[in-house]
Each structure stands twice: as C-alpha cells, then as structure tokens.
C-alpha cells in the first residue's frame, strides 16, 4: 500500500492594491456608462446644428453653451448663482421634509389622525405651485422667506405621501411577528416599522428633493436678482438662448449631484437589504 502525498491547494488571494484597482476600474466603468447617453446626445446636437438641422441662433450648439458656462464660471457668477440656488433648495428641503416626515408618520400610524388630516392635505396637494406665489408674497414679502416657503411646500407633499403610504403598506404579518416577540410601542416602531418603511422613505426624500429643484425655478421668478432661475429670466429677457441652455444644464448637473449625495448619505442605513439590482 503506497502512501498518498498530501495535495496542497493554492488559493488566489487578492492584495489590497488589486482590490483598490478593481474598485477604481468598476467605478470608472459605471461613470463611463452613466455619461454615455448625455455625451451621445450632445454630439448629435452639435452635429445637427452644424449641418443646419437646427437654428444655431435659437438652438445654440453645445460648444457655444460650453463657452457661456466657462465665461460665467471664470467671472465667478456661475458659482455664485449655484451656491445661492442650492442654499435655497436645501433650506426649503429641510423645512419641508421635517414636518412632512412627522405628519406622514402620525397619519400612517394612527387611523383617527389619518381620517382627520389626510383629506385636507390631499386637497392642498392638488393646488398648483404657481397659485401659492401671490399668497406667499403677501405673507412673507418678495425676498428670501417667500422663496424658501414655496420650495418647502413643494417638498412637503411627496415626502408626506411617501411616509404615510409606506407605513400603511407594511406587511401585517411582520407586525404580528413583532408582537409575538412581545414588542410594543417604541420597540415595535424602531425594530420593525422603521426598517420596513425606510427604503420607501428614501425614495420619498429623493422625490421631494427633485420637486424642490423644480419649485426653486418658480421661486426665483419672484423678483430674484441672483440664482440659476435669475439666469433663465435674464437670458429670456435679453435674448440669450445660450445662457438659458447653460442654466438648464447647470440645473440638471447640480440636481443630480445633490440626489447622489442624498443617496450616498442614506446608503449605510440600507446595507441590510438583499434586493434585486443591488449588485448593479
């Protein structure tokens, strides 16, 4: 009987350098995929204007818009307008999202509060944003308070609806399991209800932030002398389509950045999720 020599199995171990390189490569690939569609669209836009498909006067090519953005950036005006508009949106977002979260939680958890408050809020939600402008100017004046109030109104309703709807849609069996383990009151809310509604809450916050960026345009139409909305009005009044397009593109970029920041800030609270598409 012959002795069998032990077989050694070598496993491939990843060094910190290889892990960092693969992470950087993965991030680079995702970034390239994310900007592929906008880049193709901008190239098509540039070629279409150069070929005479669109009027360069009314529909300036991306190259001219980029020159306008560079000129505004170099003078410092663009950064000033971005910072002012972003401050208004974030302040309105906080003022609108905080009471919306509390109100949505109360109406979602307590049936009496829902029957008492929800119909009135749903009716107010149907009012167009522009209809609030004369009232807010009358109440708060034409300066910052009225602008922030209008943004807060735009943020309030999607966050409220998301929180209330998420609580109402929590699976009853999950709550019953919590009660079987004798969880009640704060423990039931913190350990069962809150994790169940948090993914929907993040989506509601993102929707509220997006509407905040939409409402800031209407807010800055109210006699603003600074901000990206002012750039739009100034470009329209002075016949500068390149400035209008530059403001619109800036809105898109800054809005996407703030949405990504919000998503990144809430991601650590959702690491427990094993949902479809998480790998993507």
Rosetta silent file (secondary structure, phi, psi, omega in degrees, C-alpha in Angstrom):
SEQUENCE: XXXXXXXXXXXXXXXXXXXXXXXXXXXXXXXXXXXXXXXXXXXXXXXXXXXXXXXXXXXXXXXXXXXXXXXXXXXXXXXXXXXXXXXXXXXXXXXXXXXXXXXXXXXXXXXXXXXXXXXXXXXXXXXXXXXXXXXXXXXXXXXXXXXXXXXXXXXXXXXXXXXXXXXXXXXXXXXXXXXXXXXXXXXXXXXXXXXXXXXXXXXXXXXXXXXXXXXXXXXXXXXXXXXXXXXXXXXXXXXXXXXXXXXXXXXXXXXXXXXXXXXXXXXXXXXXXXXXXXXX
SCORE:     score description
SCORE:     0.000 S_00000001
   1 L     0.000  120.126 -176.833    0.000    0.000    0.000 S_00000001
   2 L   -87.363  146.738  176.198    1.579    3.241   -1.118 S_00000001
   3 L   -78.340  137.050  177.096    1.367    6.441    0.846 S_00000001
   4 L   -91.059  124.545  179.300   -0.545    9.233   -0.794 S_00000001
   5 L   -70.532  138.933  178.922    1.293   12.522   -0.734 S_00000001
   6 L   -62.582  137.689 -179.719   -0.798   15.387    0.598 S_00000001
   7 L   -95.540  123.467  179.727   -2.209   17.586   -2.098 S_00000001
   8 L   -96.375  130.523 -179.933   -1.781   21.275   -1.491 S_00000001
   9 L  -107.559  120.594  179.689   -4.430   23.576   -2.906 S_00000001
  10 L   -93.779  126.592  177.120   -3.344   27.132   -3.584 S_00000001
  11 L  -104.181  143.797 -179.515   -5.975   29.762   -3.351 S_00000001
  12 L   -80.974  120.313  178.031   -5.667   33.091   -5.039 S_00000001
  13 L  -105.136  138.708  179.879   -5.536   35.903   -2.521 S_00000001
  14 L   -91.838  128.491  176.729   -6.242   39.470   -3.510 S_00000001
  15 L   -79.452  158.468  176.399   -3.821   42.094   -2.317 S_00000001
  16 H   -55.554  -33.807 -179.954   -5.072   45.496   -1.143 S_00000001
  17 H   -66.850  -41.065 -179.929   -3.589   47.002   -4.291 S_00000001
  18 H   -69.378  -36.338  177.050   -5.533   44.645   -6.579 S_00000001
  19 H   -64.252  -43.434  179.210   -8.752   45.280   -4.641 S_00000001
  20 H   -63.988  -39.957 -179.852   -8.251   49.046   -4.954 S_00000001
  21 H   -65.557  -41.849  179.142   -7.502   48.714   -8.676 S_00000001
  22 H   -67.283  -34.396  177.571  -10.625   46.626   -9.295 S_00000001
  23 H   -65.788  -45.655  179.216  -12.717   49.123   -7.305 S_00000001
  24 H   -62.368  -41.114  179.221  -11.374   52.055   -9.306 S_00000001
  25 H   -63.380  -43.257  179.408  -11.987   50.144  -12.544 S_00000001
  26 H   -63.331  -42.286  178.118  -15.558   49.343  -11.516 S_00000001
  27 H   -64.530  -39.966 -179.819  -16.278   52.965  -10.594 S_00000001
  28 H   -64.489  -41.760  179.760  -14.740   54.168  -13.875 S_00000001
  29 H   -64.797  -43.150  179.036  -16.857   51.766  -15.923 S_00000001
  30 H   -63.360  -40.214  179.326  -20.044   52.847  -14.110 S_00000001
  31 H   -65.614  -40.519  179.862  -19.174   56.517  -14.624 S_00000001
  32 H   -64.672  -40.125  178.389  -18.493   55.927  -18.329 S_00000001
  33 H   -66.249  -38.555 -177.012  -21.831   54.144  -18.758 S_00000001
  34 H   -65.368  -36.274 -176.952  -23.646   56.918  -16.857 S_00000001
  35 H   -95.008   -1.418 -176.641  -22.337   59.708  -19.100 S_00000001
  36 H   -61.360  -47.910 -177.541  -22.519   57.766  -22.370 S_00000001
  37 H   -64.581  -46.761  176.244  -26.089   58.809  -23.204 S_00000001
  38 H   -60.272  -38.873 -179.923  -25.576   62.546  -22.451 S_00000001
  39 H   -64.350  -43.776  178.135  -22.343   62.584  -24.467 S_00000001
  40 H   -62.444  -42.578  178.628  -24.043   60.949  -27.456 S_00000001
  41 H   -62.043  -42.194  178.879  -26.923   63.416  -27.180 S_00000001
  42 H   -66.203  -39.378  177.280  -24.579   66.403  -27.059 S_00000001
  43 H   -63.800  -43.326  177.654  -22.620   65.125  -30.084 S_00000001
  44 H   -61.616  -42.487  178.585  -25.852   64.653  -32.037 S_00000001
  45 H   -60.528  -45.900 -179.900  -26.961   68.145  -31.022 S_00000001
  46 H   -63.147  -45.290 -178.319  -23.650   69.684  -32.151 S_00000001
  47 H   -66.904  -39.701 -178.638  -23.679   67.834  -35.488 S_00000001
  48 H   -64.309  -39.566  178.567  -27.349   68.655  -36.138 S_00000001
  49 H   -69.425  -41.976 -179.895  -26.751   72.390  -35.622 S_00000001
  50 H   -64.291  -32.234 -179.901  -23.594   72.322  -37.765 S_00000001
  51 L   -83.834   -3.308  178.771  -25.492   70.536  -40.533 S_00000001
  52 L    88.445    9.803  178.836  -28.273   73.114  -40.460 S_00000001
  53 L   -70.344  -29.238  177.267  -30.880   70.840  -38.935 S_00000001
  54 L  -128.545  152.906  177.322  -31.478   73.332  -36.129 S_00000001
  55 L   -74.475  123.643  178.610  -31.109   77.073  -35.999 S_00000001
  56 L   -67.761  -18.330 -179.633  -27.890   77.983  -34.223 S_00000001
  57 L   -78.948  -44.766 -179.306  -29.463   81.239  -33.105 S_00000001
  58 L   -90.084  -25.354 -179.686  -32.432   79.729  -31.293 S_00000001
  59 L  -126.793   77.042 -174.338  -30.826   76.360  -30.505 S_00000001
  60 L   -61.780  142.518 -179.530  -27.149   77.123  -29.776 S_00000001
  61 L   -68.874  160.675 -179.874  -24.775   74.163  -30.139 S_00000001
  62 H   -56.529  -32.215 -179.845  -23.124   72.609  -27.056 S_00000001
  63 H   -62.722  -39.652  179.175  -19.817   74.246  -27.938 S_00000001
  64 H   -73.332  -36.651  175.810  -21.360   77.710  -27.592 S_00000001
  65 H   -64.137  -40.241  178.485  -23.180   76.745  -24.415 S_00000001
  66 H   -63.166  -38.929  176.961  -19.881   75.430  -23.014 S_00000001
  67 H   -63.647  -39.284  177.678  -18.217   78.757  -23.831 S_00000001
  68 H   -65.592  -42.866  177.499  -21.015   80.579  -21.993 S_00000001
  69 H   -61.638  -41.785  179.546  -20.614   78.286  -18.984 S_00000001
  70 H   -65.008  -40.583  178.621  -16.856   78.861  -18.983 S_00000001
  71 H   -63.944  -43.571  178.677  -17.325   82.626  -19.187 S_00000001
  72 H   -66.779  -36.566  178.755  -19.791   82.590  -16.281 S_00000001
  73 H   -68.793  -42.857 -177.887  -17.504   80.303  -14.282 S_00000001
  74 H   -63.995  -35.748  179.264  -14.421   82.395  -14.948 S_00000001
  75 H   -77.964  -12.515 -177.804  -16.162   85.562  -13.791 S_00000001
  76 L    88.342   -6.132 -177.985  -17.395   83.814  -10.636 S_00000001
  77 H   -67.628  -40.283 -176.316  -21.054   84.459  -11.484 S_00000001
  78 H   -63.868  -46.132  179.846  -21.901   80.806  -12.115 S_00000001
  79 H   -62.755  -38.025  178.307  -20.556   79.611   -8.761 S_00000001
  80 H   -64.116  -46.032  179.412  -22.399   82.431   -7.009 S_00000001
  81 H   -64.307  -40.869  179.625  -25.704   81.560   -8.705 S_00000001
  82 H   -63.109  -46.434 -176.986  -25.220   77.838   -7.982 S_00000001
  83 H   -64.486  -39.201 -179.556  -24.460   78.389   -4.300 S_00000001
  84 H   -67.748  -46.832  179.577  -27.454   80.698   -3.781 S_00000001
  85 H   -64.415  -43.026  179.616  -29.909   78.386   -5.531 S_00000001
  86 H   -62.548  -40.766  177.799  -28.522   75.298   -3.779 S_00000001
  87 H   -61.469  -43.590  178.915  -28.817   77.012   -0.390 S_00000001
  88 H   -61.881  -43.504 -178.655  -32.448   77.895   -1.101 S_00000001
  89 H   -65.344  -46.057 -177.675  -33.248   74.333   -2.173 S_00000001
  90 H   -66.428  -39.746  177.895  -31.530   72.712    0.810 S_00000001
  91 H   -65.033  -45.511  177.109  -33.125   75.105    3.303 S_00000001
  92 H   -64.466  -34.519  178.718  -36.563   74.575    1.757 S_00000001
  93 H   -63.848  -45.576 -179.786  -35.922   70.821    1.674 S_00000001
  94 H   -65.391  -45.872 -178.461  -35.173   70.694    5.402 S_00000001
  95 H   -64.991  -34.440 -179.840  -38.115   72.935    6.315 S_00000001
  96 H   -83.315  -38.116 -173.919  -40.492   70.908    4.139 S_00000001
  97 H   -74.856  -34.442 -176.903  -39.206   67.373    4.798 S_00000001
  98 H   -63.447  -54.943  177.762  -39.100   67.547    8.614 S_00000001
  99 H   -67.220  -29.127  177.679  -42.805   68.315    9.227 S_00000001
 100 H   -64.770  -39.982  178.559  -43.767   66.061    6.316 S_00000001
 101 H   -64.033  -45.369 -179.457  -41.987   63.131    7.960 S_00000001
 102 H   -65.556  -47.082 -178.853  -43.679   63.728   11.312 S_00000001
 103 H   -64.582  -42.398  178.653  -47.127   64.298    9.801 S_00000001
 104 H   -63.679  -38.014  178.523  -46.818   61.293    7.494 S_00000001
 105 H   -66.541  -40.171 -179.116  -45.755   59.066   10.383 S_00000001
 106 H   -67.543  -48.088 -178.033  -48.690   60.205   12.536 S_00000001
 107 H   -70.470  -27.602  177.561  -51.327   59.817    9.825 S_00000001
 108 H   -75.912  -33.454 -174.553  -49.880   56.490    8.727 S_00000001
 109 H   -88.272  -35.834 -175.920  -49.751   55.002   12.225 S_00000001
 110 L  -109.505  120.699 -177.516  -52.942   56.405   13.741 S_00000001
 111 H   -64.142  -38.192 -179.552  -56.209   55.821   11.888 S_00000001
 112 H   -64.350  -43.466  178.739  -58.046   58.701   13.577 S_00000001
 113 H   -64.231  -37.234  179.267  -55.348   61.200   12.598 S_00000001
 114 H   -64.405  -44.914 -179.743  -55.398   59.874    9.027 S_00000001
 115 H   -68.291  -26.374 -177.160  -59.169   60.307    8.720 S_00000001
 116 H   -85.585  -40.116 -169.563  -58.957   63.774   10.247 S_00000001
 117 H  -102.881  -38.970 -170.534  -55.909   65.274    8.481 S_00000001
 118 H   -58.900  -43.123 -179.805  -55.253   63.354    5.277 S_00000001
 119 H   -58.387  -39.869  179.557  -58.277   64.572    3.225 S_00000001
 120 H   -66.810  -41.316  179.430  -57.324   68.213    3.771 S_00000001
 121 H   -67.141  -36.745  177.852  -53.679   67.604    2.869 S_00000001
 122 H   -65.506  -35.452  176.758  -54.667   65.697   -0.264 S_00000001
 123 H   -67.623  -42.135  178.989  -56.829   68.662   -1.316 S_00000001
 124 H   -65.833  -31.214 -179.806  -53.949   71.102   -0.703 S_00000001
 125 H   -63.963  -24.580 -178.260  -51.628   68.830   -2.696 S_00000001
 126 L   -81.022   -8.359 -178.858  -53.750   69.451   -5.795 S_00000001
 127 L   -74.379  128.977  177.587  -53.112   73.214   -5.753 S_00000001
 128 L   -61.333  148.936 -176.518  -50.642   74.248   -8.495 S_00000001
 129 H   -61.193  -38.394 -176.266  -47.344   75.621   -7.233 S_00000001
 130 H   -66.488  -21.534 -179.240  -47.755   78.950   -9.006 S_00000001
 131 H   -70.544  -22.512  178.719  -51.024   79.545   -7.121 S_00000001
 132 H   -77.671  -19.975 -171.503  -49.101   79.880   -3.843 S_00000001
 133 H   -57.940  -51.877 -178.881  -46.885   82.683   -5.173 S_00000001
 134 H   -60.701  -36.931 -178.911  -49.247   85.686   -4.630 S_00000001
 135 H   -68.673  -42.648 -179.309  -50.150   84.483   -1.144 S_00000001
 136 H   -68.555  -35.170  175.782  -46.546   83.932   -0.073 S_00000001
 137 H   -64.741  -39.661  178.826  -45.514   87.326   -1.436 S_00000001
 138 H   -65.909  -39.997 -177.659  -48.352   88.880    0.565 S_00000001
 139 H   -78.111  -48.015 -168.803  -47.370   86.996    3.728 S_00000001
 140 H  -109.646   -4.352 -175.307  -43.562   86.962    3.559 S_00000001
 141 L    86.360 -174.536 -173.295  -42.652   89.684    1.070 S_00000001
 142 L   -97.151    2.451 -174.521  -40.702   89.270   -2.127 S_00000001
 143 L   -93.270 -149.496 -167.506  -37.376   88.303   -0.562 S_00000001
 144 H   -63.049  -37.194 -173.893  -35.910   85.009    0.668 S_00000001
 145 H   -59.002  -42.866 -179.169  -38.699   83.904    3.033 S_00000001
 146 H   -68.308  -35.533  179.511  -41.304   83.592    0.287 S_00000001
 147 H   -67.243  -46.933 -179.943  -38.912   81.690   -1.985 S_00000001
 148 H   -65.213  -37.710  179.094  -37.941   79.192    0.708 S_00000001
 149 H   -62.789  -40.919  179.267  -41.601   78.762    1.725 S_00000001
 150 H   -64.973  -40.765  177.605  -42.578   77.891   -1.840 S_00000001
 151 H   -64.961  -41.420  179.585  -39.799   75.306   -2.070 S_00000001
 152 H   -61.705  -38.194  177.141  -40.812   73.832    1.294 S_00000001
 153 H   -63.115  -42.437  178.886  -44.386   73.406    0.061 S_00000001
 154 H   -63.387  -34.045 -179.271  -43.092   71.560   -2.999 S_00000001
 155 H   -77.593  -36.017 -170.659  -41.003   69.227   -0.813 S_00000001
 156 H   -56.667  -50.986 -167.648  -43.680   68.617    1.832 S_00000001
 157 H   -68.582  -44.339  177.755  -46.290   66.715   -0.139 S_00000001
 158 H   -66.074  -34.809  178.221  -44.212   63.951   -1.801 S_00000001
 159 H   -68.883  -44.311  178.254  -42.378   63.247    1.466 S_00000001
 160 H   -59.224  -47.635 -177.859  -45.628   63.200    3.449 S_00000001
 161 H   -64.152  -39.255 -179.942  -47.300   60.912    0.922 S_00000001
 162 H   -66.052  -42.752 -179.085  -44.292   58.594    0.801 S_00000001
 163 H   -68.315  -48.561 -179.136  -44.033   58.220    4.576 S_00000001
 164 H   -61.721  -45.443  179.672  -47.763   57.759    5.162 S_00000001
 165 H   -66.046  -35.487  179.629  -48.119   55.315    2.280 S_00000001
 166 H   -66.563  -40.366  178.744  -45.056   53.326    3.342 S_00000001
 167 H   -66.251  -41.816 -179.496  -46.401   52.840    6.867 S_00000001
 168 H   -66.584  -25.295 -177.079  -49.810   51.800    5.557 S_00000001
 169 L   -94.652    4.462  177.054  -48.215   49.264    3.214 S_00000001
 170 L   -62.918  133.895 -178.249  -46.128   47.498    5.866 S_00000001
 171 L   -60.793  126.147 -178.533  -46.914   43.775    5.794 S_00000001
 172 H   -60.578  -31.667 -178.302  -49.279   42.950    8.653 S_00000001
 173 H   -65.337  -33.193  178.148  -47.505   39.610    9.217 S_00000001
 174 H   -65.008  -43.069  178.912  -44.265   41.430   10.065 S_00000001
 175 H   -63.809  -40.842 -179.650  -46.041   43.465   12.719 S_00000001
 176 H   -64.561  -37.986  176.941  -47.697   40.333   14.120 S_00000001
 177 H   -61.896  -41.393  176.812  -44.304   38.611   14.378 S_00000001
 178 H   -61.021  -39.109  179.416  -43.035   41.602   16.342 S_00000001
 179 H   -71.699  -31.075  175.160  -45.985   41.346   18.701 S_00000001
 180 H   -61.157  -38.003  177.024  -45.383   37.611   19.116 S_00000001
 181 L   -82.993   15.020  174.643  -41.939   38.533   20.409 S_00000001
 182 L    61.841   37.062  172.563  -43.712   40.932   22.789 S_00000001
 183 L   -91.153  134.124  178.545  -42.525   44.083   21.081 S_00000001
 184 L  -149.173  159.414  176.129  -44.793   47.030   21.623 S_00000001
 185 L    62.517 -128.146 -175.083  -44.670   50.798   21.441 S_00000001
 186 H   -62.312  -39.468 -178.870  -41.225   52.215   20.703 S_00000001
 187 H   -63.425  -40.958  179.003  -39.577   48.799   20.264 S_00000001
 188 H   -65.126  -41.666 -179.386  -42.127   47.767   17.621 S_00000001
 189 H   -68.351  -46.658 -173.895  -41.694   51.025   15.730 S_00000001
 190 H   -74.232  -32.750 -173.728  -37.880   51.143   15.905 S_00000001
 191 H  -100.744  -16.881 -178.493  -37.179   47.458   15.232 S_00000001
 192 H  -120.870  -56.664 -174.032  -39.992   46.526   12.843 S_00000001
 193 H   -68.137  -47.541 -175.383  -41.790   49.525   11.357 S_00000001
 194 H   -61.662  -49.403  176.218  -38.804   51.804   10.761 S_00000001
 195 H   -60.352  -32.213 -178.002  -36.661   49.278    8.822 S_00000001
 196 H   -70.419  -34.195 -174.882  -39.736   48.301    6.775 S_00000001
 197 H   -96.957  -11.548 -172.044  -40.549   51.863    5.682 S_00000001
 198 H   -62.966  -41.116  177.217  -37.017   53.295    5.361 S_00000001
 199 H   -58.460  -43.005  177.688  -36.413   52.272    1.708 S_00000001
 200 H   -67.630  -32.294  178.753  -39.689   53.943    0.681 S_00000001
 201 H   -64.984  -40.688  177.585  -38.787   56.935    2.864 S_00000001
 202 H   -62.348  -42.333  177.072  -35.517   57.401    0.969 S_00000001
 203 H   -61.891  -39.816  177.836  -37.437   57.330   -2.305 S_00000001
 204 H   -64.577  -40.050  177.583  -39.850   59.935   -0.911 S_00000001
 205 H   -63.886  -40.240  178.049  -36.946   62.166    0.120 S_00000001
 206 H   -64.973  -39.801  176.526  -35.465   61.901   -3.371 S_00000001
 207 H   -64.456  -41.895  178.404  -38.817   62.820   -4.902 S_00000001
 208 H   -63.980  -40.894  178.228  -39.127   65.766   -2.525 S_00000001
 209 H   -64.667  -40.566  177.233  -35.636   66.967   -3.350 S_00000001
 210 H   -61.862  -42.124  177.212  -36.384   66.716   -7.075 S_00000001
 211 H   -69.053  -29.564  175.370  -39.549   68.769   -6.661 S_00000001
 212 H   -61.217  -40.023  176.648  -37.562   71.246   -4.584 S_00000001
 213 H   -68.184  -31.734  176.158  -35.337   71.878   -7.605 S_00000001
 214 H   -71.120  -42.644 -176.942  -38.451   72.335   -9.760 S_00000001
 215 H   -71.083  -24.962 -178.750  -40.083   74.727   -7.318 S_00000001
 216 H   -66.831  -26.391  177.016  -36.934   76.831   -6.955 S_00000001
 217 H   -64.986  -48.778  176.657  -37.370   77.950  -10.572 S_00000001
 218 H   -62.906  -36.490 -179.621  -40.821   79.348   -9.795 S_00000001
 219 H   -65.660  -39.649 -177.057  -39.457   80.787   -6.547 S_00000001
 220 H   -82.310   -6.144  169.405  -36.621   82.606   -8.306 S_00000001
 221 L   -75.636  -13.550 -176.839  -39.021   84.062  -10.827 S_00000001
 222 L   -85.587   65.996  173.053  -40.369   86.126   -7.904 S_00000001
 223 L    70.484   25.729  179.235  -38.086   89.120   -8.292 S_00000001
 224 L   -75.557  144.513  175.701  -34.788   87.303   -7.674 S_00000001
 225 L  -109.695   -2.061  178.392  -31.573   89.083   -8.607 S_00000001
 226 L  -146.162  155.138  179.798  -29.360   86.007   -8.069 S_00000001
 227 L   116.759  164.158 -178.924  -29.667   82.287   -8.656 S_00000001
 228 H   -66.938  -32.513  175.020  -29.991   79.925  -11.590 S_00000001
 229 H   -63.725  -36.407  176.143  -33.636   80.919  -12.048 S_00000001
 230 H   -64.420  -37.675  176.470  -32.490   84.513  -12.427 S_00000001
 231 H   -59.917  -39.801  177.766  -30.087   83.360  -15.160 S_00000001
 232 H   -62.452  -48.696 -178.518  -33.060   81.865  -17.003 S_00000001
 233 H   -64.373  -42.364 -179.393  -35.113   85.065  -16.739 S_00000001
 234 H   -63.770  -41.760  178.034  -32.149   87.244  -17.669 S_00000001
 235 H   -65.382  -35.847  178.720  -31.393   85.097  -20.707 S_00000001
 236 H   -70.080  -41.794 -177.281  -35.036   85.224  -21.818 S_00000001
 237 H   -71.319  -33.172 -177.936  -35.346   88.987  -21.413 S_00000001
 238 L   -97.883    4.812  178.246  -32.053   89.732  -23.176 S_00000001
 239 L    65.592   48.716 -179.820  -32.478   87.121  -25.926 S_00000001
 240 L  -117.963   83.966 -178.876  -29.582   84.874  -24.864 S_00000001
 241 H   -64.321  -29.364  178.214  -30.544   81.271  -25.648 S_00000001
 242 H   -65.896  -35.357  176.955  -27.022   80.076  -24.863 S_00000001
 243 H   -70.464  -37.578  177.274  -27.385   81.440  -21.309 S_00000001
 244 H   -62.523  -47.057  179.099  -30.794   79.794  -20.962 S_00000001
 245 H   -64.773  -36.551  178.100  -29.388   76.427  -22.048 S_00000001
 246 H   -62.853  -41.151  178.395  -26.383   76.914  -19.760 S_00000001
 247 H   -66.441  -40.572 -179.779  -28.730   77.483  -16.796 S_00000001
 248 H   -64.211  -44.230  179.082  -30.836   74.424  -17.702 S_00000001
 249 H   -64.359  -39.058  178.283  -27.752   72.188  -17.959 S_00000001
 250 H   -64.360  -41.065  175.060  -26.454   73.534  -14.653 S_00000001
 251 H   -55.737  -46.309 -177.443  -29.807   72.749  -13.027 S_00000001
 252 H   -63.213  -44.943 -176.689  -29.541   69.173  -14.310 S_00000001
 253 H   -67.980  -49.396 -177.442  -25.960   68.656  -13.124 S_00000001
 254 H   -66.786  -38.096  176.779  -26.347   70.225   -9.680 S_00000001
 255 H   -62.145  -40.917  177.759  -29.681   68.474   -9.141 S_00000001
 256 H   -65.631  -39.200  179.464  -28.083   65.127   -9.975 S_00000001
 257 H   -62.844  -46.249 -179.893  -25.177   65.837   -7.614 S_00000001
 258 H   -65.101  -37.263  176.983  -27.498   66.606   -4.690 S_00000001
 259 H   -63.933  -40.590  178.964  -29.550   63.489   -5.415 S_00000001
 260 H   -66.508  -38.060  177.513  -26.367   61.379   -5.417 S_00000001
 261 H   -63.377  -44.082  177.840  -25.270   62.946   -2.119 S_00000001
 262 H   -62.348  -42.303  179.451  -28.638   62.115   -0.548 S_00000001
 263 H   -64.838  -41.215  178.509  -28.476   58.571   -1.892 S_00000001
 264 H   -67.688  -35.460 -179.322  -24.933   58.133   -0.587 S_00000001
 265 H   -69.531  -31.387 -179.126  -25.822   59.534    2.830 S_00000001
 266 H   -92.673  -11.504 -177.101  -28.714   57.084    3.271 S_00000001
 267 H   -59.238  -40.424  179.614  -26.953   54.045    1.754 S_00000001
 268 H   -60.407  -22.764  179.971  -25.311   52.910    5.054 S_00000001
 269 H   -85.236   -3.418 -178.135  -28.787   52.533    6.586 S_00000001
 270 H  -119.160   17.712 -177.877  -29.863   50.176    3.788 S_00000001
 271 L   -67.418  -20.438 -179.692  -26.954   47.723    3.810 S_00000001
 272 L   -74.016  -15.015 -176.836  -29.238   45.028    5.248 S_00000001
 273 L   -70.578  136.488  173.817  -31.295   44.966    2.049 S_00000001
 274 L  -121.230   63.368 -172.072  -30.846   41.989   -0.254 S_00000001
 275 L  -100.169  164.772  178.737  -32.971   43.354   -3.063 S_00000001
 276 L   -64.557  137.696  177.121  -32.911   42.883   -6.824 S_00000001
 277 L    86.643    1.311 -178.566  -30.492   45.166   -8.625 S_00000001
 278 L   -65.943  -34.521  178.688  -28.298   45.815   -5.594 S_00000001
 279 L   -67.806  -28.225 -178.304  -25.255   44.490   -7.404 S_00000001
 280 L   -80.303    0.000    0.000  -25.887   46.905  -10.272 S_00000001
